[in-house]
Amino acid sequence: MQNFNFKCPTEIVFGRGAEEQVADKLHAYGANRIFVLYGGGSVVKSGLLSKVERILLASGLAFQVMGGVQPNPRLSLVRQGVRMATAFQADFILAIGGGSVIDSAKAIAHGTANPGTDVWDFWSGRAKLTKSMPVASILTLAAAGSETSDSAVITNEETGKKAGLNTPFNRPAIAFMNPELTYTVPKKQLVCGSCDILMHTLERYFTSVKEVNAFTDMVAESLMKNIITQTKIAVEDQTNYDAMSEIMWCGSVSHCNFTELGRCKDFTCHKLGHELSGKFDVTHGASLTTIWPAWAQYVWQDDPERFATYAERIWNITTGTTAEKAKAGIEKTVEYFRSLDMPTNFTELGIGIQDKRSIEYLADMATAEDTKKLGNFHPLDKAAAIEIYQLANH
């Protein structure tokens, strides 16, 4: 097994009624002034926001509330949040929602802790993040894993660039995880979220590290099989606590780096998918299921044995040559995405691209105009990114 460093300091409060502990936990972390962030109207309609407000009020914690976070979270809202949190003199950020809300909360925390720096400078690499303030989340959608991850993704709507930032300062202090809060999410969000969870581990399973990492592989494979099985159950009954709790916990484990120990991230599909979201505002999970089949078709011959192992252990494909099993595993994955009504090409995603310039634009954005390569399983330059986008463009 390869050397690794691993630290995931997020405290997990998991189970029915987890959100009821929010005030006690915030007090324990020394919080006094809470900036509460949420997305659309679902947490208002469900009564969750008013419940949290009552809990905070009864505990004597001062708080200010801001809504309006959208999927593919916007830089403009983050900047507004920084201004509001700074004026309120917040010392803790509380996100109520899914990954977009949590990512925005992280960005607001960074911006509020560094008033002399525009928050986008951290995402663009123009400034180095050296301090932040604590973030907590009450999770309402299992998907991004942002509640435990060291990453956050923000979209600059002025430039159309969707960018991620990985830093230990992105690790939330606390995650309140009650699976019952995910019962009412739209089915499309449920399956998009589950596919995102699956992809977080797939993007760690196929990497440049070829040495045996038996336990890490077992963890990754078990998680992938579990999310595939539980999502099928949840699609039929979103109030199935067992299935929804398994999905929620898989989401946190899948993106806290635990399924990559002794390996490394590749995340090529994420980076290519981010450009689709940045330009066309498509759902993150849908961008991933659109890109993965084209990526797998392009790279599988780099390591057919790994793809064959994936086919055997995840899809129980045991007959055929190594190449036949590898290709069959890819096709089974595509079939699974389609069984959830998830797109697997540009047409199904609803963004058929006719002109070559648009493909080149996406590749330029992904590779910073061919100045950086993507991933490590098969490092992609601009020309390779163009080929993968073209493979998906049908």
C-alpha positions in Angstrom: 0.0 0.0 0.0 1.2 3.5 -0.9 1.9 6.1 1.8 -1.0 8.4 2.7 -2.1 11.1 5.1 -5.7 11.1 6.2 -7.6 13.4 8.5 -11.3 13.9 8.5 -12.2 16.0 11.6 -15.9 16.4 11.0 -18.1 15.3 13.9 -21.0 13.2 12.6 -24.4 13.4 14.4 -26.4 10.7 12.5 -29.9 9.4 12.8 -33.5 10.4 13.5 -33.8 13.8 15.1 -30.1 14.6 14.6 -30.9 18.2 13.8 -32.4 18.7 17.3 -28.9 18.7 18.7 -27.8 21.7 16.6 -27.8 24.3 19.4 -26.1 22.1 22.0 -23.3 21.2 19.5 -22.8 24.8 18.4 -22.5 25.9 22.0 -20.0 23.1 22.6 -17.9 24.5 19.7 -18.0 28.0 21.2 -20.4 29.5 18.6 -22.2 32.7 19.5 -23.4 34.3 16.2 -24.6 31.9 13.6 -25.0 32.8 9.9 -27.7 30.4 8.6 -27.7 29.6 4.8 -30.2 27.6 2.8 -31.3 27.1 -0.8 -34.8 27.2 -2.2 -38.1 27.0 -0.5 -38.1 23.3 0.4 -36.6 23.8 3.9 -39.2 26.5 4.5 -42.2 24.5 3.2 -41.1 21.4 5.3 -40.8 23.5 8.4 -37.2 22.5 8.9 -35.9 26.1 8.8 -38.5 27.4 11.4 -37.6 24.4 13.6 -33.9 25.2 13.5 -34.7 28.9 14.2 -36.7 27.9 17.2 -34.0 25.7 18.6 -31.3 28.4 18.1 -33.6 31.1 19.6 -34.4 29.0 22.7 -30.7 28.4 23.3 -29.8 32.1 23.2 -27.8 31.9 20.0 -27.9 34.9 17.8 -28.5 34.2 14.1 -29.1 35.7 10.7 -30.7 33.8 7.8 -30.0 33.9 4.1 -31.6 31.9 1.4 -31.4 31.6 -2.4 -28.5 29.1 -3.1 -29.0 27.5 -6.4 -27.6 24.2 -7.9 -24.2 24.9 -9.4 -23.8 27.5 -6.6 -23.1 31.1 -7.8 -20.2 33.3 -6.9 -22.5 36.3 -6.7 -24.5 34.8 -3.9 -21.4 33.8 -2.1 -20.1 37.4 -2.3 -23.4 38.7 -1.0 -23.2 36.1 1.9 -19.7 37.3 2.8 -20.9 40.8 3.0 -23.9 39.8 5.2 -21.9 37.5 7.5 -19.2 40.1 7.9 -21.7 42.8 8.9 -23.4 40.4 11.3 -20.0 39.5 12.8 -20.8 35.8 12.4 -18.4 33.3 14.0 -20.0 30.1 12.7 -21.7 29.3 9.4 -24.7 26.8 9.4 -25.7 25.3 6.1 -29.2 23.7 5.8 -29.4 21.8 2.5 -27.4 19.7 0.1 -24.0 20.1 -1.5 -24.6 23.5 -3.2 -25.6 25.1 0.1 -22.7 23.5 2.0 -20.2 24.5 -0.7 -21.5 28.0 -0.6 -21.3 28.0 3.2 -17.6 27.0 3.0 -16.9 29.8 0.5 -18.7 32.3 2.7 -16.7 31.1 5.7 -13.4 31.6 3.7 -14.5 35.1 2.5 -15.6 36.3 5.9 -12.4 35.1 7.6 -10.3 36.9 4.9 -12.0 40.3 4.4 -9.1 41.7 2.3 -9.4 39.0 -0.4 -12.1 38.4 -3.0 -13.3 34.9 -2.4 -12.9 33.9 -6.1 -9.1 34.5 -5.7 -9.0 31.3 -3.6 -10.8 29.3 -6.4 -8.7 30.8 -9.2 -5.4 30.2 -7.4 -4.6 33.9 -7.2 -4.6 33.7 -3.4 -3.7 30.9 -0.9 -6.2 30.1 1.8 -4.6 30.1 5.2 -7.5 30.5 7.6 -11.3 30.2 7.7 -14.1 29.9 10.2 -16.1 26.8 11.2 -19.0 25.4 9.2 -21.8 23.0 10.2 -24.4 21.4 8.0 -27.9 20.0 8.4 -28.0 17.7 5.4 -31.2 17.4 3.3 -29.8 15.7 0.2 -27.4 12.8 0.0 -25.1 13.5 -3.0 -22.1 15.7 -3.0 -20.6 14.5 0.3 -19.6 18.1 1.0 -20.6 17.6 4.7 -17.3 15.7 5.2 -15.2 16.6 2.2 -12.2 18.9 1.8 -13.6 20.2 -1.5 -16.1 22.9 -2.6 -17.2 23.9 -6.0 -18.4 27.4 -7.1 -19.6 28.7 -10.4 -18.5 32.2 -11.6 -21.5 33.1 -13.7 -19.6 36.1 -15.2 -17.1 33.8 -16.9 -19.1 30.5 -17.0 -16.2 28.8 -15.1 -17.1 26.2 -12.5 -14.1 25.5 -10.3 -13.3 23.3 -7.3 -11.1 24.1 -4.4 -9.5 21.4 -2.2 -8.2 22.4 1.2 -8.3 21.1 4.7 -10.1 24.4 5.6 -13.1 23.0 3.7 -13.7 20.3 6.2 -16.9 21.1 8.2 -16.8 21.0 11.9 -20.1 19.1 12.3 -22.6 17.3 10.1 -26.1 16.7 11.3 -27.5 13.8 9.3 -31.1 12.7 9.6 -32.1 10.4 6.7 -35.8 11.4 7.3 -35.0 14.9 6.0 -34.2 13.4 2.6 -37.6 11.7 2.2 -39.2 14.5 0.2 -36.4 15.3 -2.3 -37.6 15.1 -6.0 -36.8 11.7 -7.4 -34.6 13.3 -10.0 -32.4 14.8 -7.3 -32.4 11.4 -5.5 -30.9 9.6 -8.5 -28.6 12.4 -9.5 -27.3 12.4 -6.0 -26.8 8.7 -5.9 -24.9 8.8 -9.2 -22.7 11.5 -7.8 -21.9 9.3 -4.8 -21.1 6.4 -7.1 -18.8 8.6 -9.2 -16.9 9.9 -6.2 -15.6 6.4 -5.6 -15.3 5.4 -9.3 -13.1 8.4 -9.8 -10.8 7.0 -7.0 -11.0 3.4 -8.1 -9.5 4.1 -11.6 -6.3 5.9 -10.9 -2.6 5.7 -11.9 -1.7 3.7 -8.8 -1.5 0.0 -9.9 -0.1 -1.6 -6.7 -2.4 -3.8 -4.6 -4.5 -1.9 -2.0 -6.7 -4.7 -0.9 -8.6 -3.1 2.0 -9.1 0.2 0.1 -10.5 -1.7 -2.9 -12.8 -3.7 -0.6 -14.2 -0.5 0.9 -14.6 1.1 -2.5 -16.3 -1.9 -4.0 -18.6 -2.4 -1.1 -19.7 1.2 -1.2 -20.3 1.1 -4.9 -22.4 -2.1 -4.7 -24.3 -0.7 -1.8 -25.2 2.6 -3.5 -26.3 0.7 -6.6 -28.6 -1.6 -4.6 -30.0 0.9 -2.1 -30.8 3.5 -4.9 -33.0 0.9 -6.6 -34.9 0.4 -3.4 -35.1 4.1 -2.6 -36.5 4.9 -6.1 -39.5 2.6 -5.3 -39.9 4.0 -1.7 -38.2 7.2 -0.6 -39.5 6.7 2.9 -37.5 3.5 3.3 -35.3 4.6 6.2 -32.8 1.8 5.8 -32.2 2.6 2.1 -32.1 6.3 2.6 -29.8 6.0 5.6 -27.4 3.8 3.6 -27.3 6.3 0.7 -26.7 9.2 3.1 -23.8 7.5 4.9 -22.3 6.3 1.6 -22.3 9.9 0.4 -20.3 11.0 3.3 -17.8 8.2 3.1 -17.4 8.3 -0.6 -16.1 11.9 -0.7 -14.1 12.2 2.6 -11.1 10.5 0.8 -11.5 7.2 2.7 -12.1 5.2 -0.5 -8.8 6.4 -2.0 -6.3 5.7 0.8 -3.2 4.2 -0.8 -4.4 5.3 -4.2 -5.3 8.8 -5.4 -8.0 10.9 -7.0 -8.4 11.0 -10.8 -11.6 13.2 -11.1 -11.2 13.7 -14.9 -15.0 13.1 -15.4 -15.7 15.7 -12.7 -13.5 18.3 -14.4 -15.0 17.6 -17.8 -18.5 17.6 -16.3 -17.9 20.9 -14.5 -17.5 22.6 -17.8 -20.9 21.3 -19.0 -22.5 22.6 -15.8 -20.7 25.9 -16.1 -21.8 26.5 -19.7 -25.2 24.8 -19.8 -26.2 24.9 -16.1 -26.9 21.1 -16.1 -27.2 19.1 -12.9 -23.9 17.9 -11.6 -24.8 14.3 -11.3 -26.2 14.3 -14.8 -23.0 15.8 -16.2 -21.1 12.9 -14.6 -23.2 10.1 -16.1 -23.0 11.8 -19.4 -19.2 12.0 -19.4 -18.2 8.7 -17.8 -19.3 6.3 -20.7 -17.2 8.4 -23.2 -14.3 8.6 -20.8 -14.3 4.8 -20.1 -14.6 4.1 -23.8 -11.5 6.3 -24.4 -9.3 5.0 -21.6 -10.2 1.4 -20.8 -7.3 -0.1 -22.9 -4.8 1.7 -20.7 -5.6 -0.8 -17.9 -8.1 -3.5 -19.1 -7.3 -5.6 -16.1 -8.6 -2.9 -13.8 -11.8 -2.5 -15.8 -12.2 -6.3 -15.8 -11.8 -6.4 -12.1 -14.4 -3.7 -11.7 -16.8 -5.7 -14.0 -16.2 -8.9 -11.9 -16.6 -7.4 -8.4 -19.3 -4.8 -9.1 -21.4 -6.4 -11.8 -20.5 -10.2 -11.4 -19.2 -10.5 -14.9 -17.0 -13.6 -14.7 -16.9 -15.0 -18.3 -15.0 -13.9 -21.3 -11.6 -12.5 -22.0 -10.1 -9.6 -20.0 -11.1 -7.2 -22.8 -14.6 -8.7 -23.1 -15.2 -8.4 -19.3 -13.8 -4.8 -19.3 -16.2 -3.7 -22.1 -19.1 -5.6 -20.5 -18.6 -3.8 -17.2 -18.7 -0.4 -18.9 -21.9 -1.3 -20.7 -23.5 -2.5 -17.4 -22.7 0.8 -15.8 -24.3 2.6 -18.8 -27.3 0.4 -18.5 -27.5 1.2 -14.8 -27.4 4.9 -15.4 -30.2 4.6 -18.0 -32.3 2.4 -15.6 -32.4 5.5 -13.4 -33.3 7.8 -16.4 -29.9 9.4 -16.2 -28.3 10.8 -19.4 -25.3 9.0 -20.9 -24.7 11.3 -23.9 -25.2 14.9 -24.9 -28.5 14.2 -26.6 -30.0 12.6 -23.5 -28.6 15.5 -21.5 -30.4 17.9 -23.8 -27.4 19.8 -25.0 -26.7 18.4 -28.5 -23.7 20.4 -29.8 -23.4 20.9 -33.6 -20.4 23.2 -33.9 -16.8 22.3 -33.3 -16.1 25.6 -31.6 -18.3 24.8 -28.6 -16.4 21.5 -28.1 -13.1 23.3 -28.3 -14.4 25.9 -25.8 -15.3 23.2 -23.3 -11.9 21.6 -23.7 -10.1 24.9 -23.4 -12.0 25.7 -20.2 -11.2 22.2 -18.7 -7.5 22.3 -19.6 -6.9 26.0 -19.1 -6.3 26.4 -22.8 -4.1 23.3 -22.9 -1.8 24.4 -20.1 -2.7 21.6 -17.7 -3.6 18.0 -18.0 -6.6 16.4 -16.4 -6.4 13.3 -14.1 -3.8 10.6 -13.8 -5.3 7.3 -15.0 -4.9 8.7 -18.5 -3.8 12.3 -18.3 -5.8 14.3 -20.8 -4.6 17.3 -22.8 -6.9 19.5 -24.8 -6.9 17.2 -27.8 -7.9 14.2 -25.7 -10.6 16.2 -23.9 -12.0 17.2 -27.3 -12.1 13.5 -28.3 -14.0 12.5 -25.1 -16.5 15.4 -25.5 -17.0 14.3 -29.2 -17.6 10.7 -28.1 -20.3 11.9 -25.7 -21.8 14.2 -28.4 -24.4 11.9 -29.9 
